[in-house]
Amino acid sequence: MAEKLLVRFGAESADKLEWLSLAGPDSRPTSGTMAELAAAAQGKSVLLLLPAASVLLLQIELAVKTTAQLKKALPFALEDLLAEDVENYHLVWLKQDRDKLAVAAITHDTLAALLTPFREAGLELAAAYPETLCLPYQLGQTTLLLDDSNAILRSAAYLGGGVDAQFLPQLLEKACAEGVDCQTLLLCKASEDIKLPDGLAIEGLETVIAKLLPFMASAVELLPAELNLLSGAYAASSRQVGRWQQWLPAAIILAVALAVQSYALLHTYWQQQAELSEWEAKTQALFKQTFPEVKRIVNVKAQAEQQLAQLRKQHDVIGSGFMRLFYRSGLVLKDTPAVHLKKLNFLNGGLQLHVVAEDIGQLEQFKQQLQSSMQVKIQSADSGANGVEAQLEIREK
């Protein structure tokens, strides 16, 4: 087995690399350029740690059984959680208990930019993992690593992230809001000179680590192969020529035996498949009737949940917008007795008010009072025997 070499990008510059041989516990880390790494990596298996800030770690629940179903349903489940279109991301995942799924996501552009220098240097990588998952973790413990200007947080077995150290308070605030215990955590620093950001007080265990790669190396061997980001289009090509030809006769015999054994099950399978197809057709027909605007059906359950969530979100937004505009307008109407409300309507996020004012001056005063907290537009105003009738459109600023 080839000797393994663990590589990460330097904290001060992406052009500076750090690497460590995993051949023995006494190995010491080395830093240098890509050319120096290429010379040191000859005949070795290279494992790359990707910067924590470049990889998004998520945990979702997805009740699917097969890998094929998961591949189809996962993009729909992640759409609302990603900053860009899901097609722009490379995804890997790990199945856990109770339909939970650990997902690592990185944009194709970012991953390509990180891997290109290695390819240009003639270095073939065996694996690439988020460096967040190389921090030590125990159940109920949160680990924080400070490395010069970078901060890396591991809050669960497969959750965490990285930011510039100046944004560490915001990262911890978000983590605590999501249920992470930030009161007692394991604090690790690359050197004693590194200080916490001003105003950030953390009670917990402080550990000073002189060299980060030996600190991370112990966790690399425990990382699941499913979270290796060199998969799919980025999979490392094997240079070893397999000797599958010598196993061909045995494979043929095994295939024949499996075919004979499976023949008796085919009739039952076809019956069940026909029934399943009938139920799937009924389910899709009901889905199309309920959500006619969805033209392409991939996973009925996942898409139905997504549509319902969108409807709930729209209802909440519309309802809250109407109530805010209605409340603020009502306060101004109450304090303006010279203006009377005849009719109101809520359309496309705007509140339509049909009012009658004693004169144009009262109408203009009413408009100015509304503009103190909202956007107001007079759509029409007509003078008559009863005063000035006007149509106003009110929207939130």
Buried (B, 14 or more C-beta within 10 A) or exposed (E): EEEBBBBBBBBEEEEEBBBBBBEEEEBEBBEBEBEEBBEBBEEBBBBBBBBBBBBBBBBBEBEBEEEEBBEBBBBBBBEEEBEEEBEBBBBBBBBEEEEEBBBBBBBBEBBBEBBEBBEEBEBBBBBBBBBBBBBBBEEEBBBBBBBBEBBBBBBBBBBBBBBEBEBBBEBBEBBBEEEBEBEEBBBBBBEEEBEBBEEEEBEBEBEEBEBBBBBBBEBBEEBEEEBBBBBEEBEBEEEEEEEEEEEEEEEEEEEEEEEEEEEEEEEEEEEEEEEEEEEEEEBEEEBBEEBEEBEEBEBBBBBBBBBEEEEEEEEEEEEEBBEBBBEBBEEBBEEBEBBBEEEBEBEEEBBBBBBBBBEEEBBBBBBEBBBEBBEBEEEEBEEEEEBBBBBBBBBEE
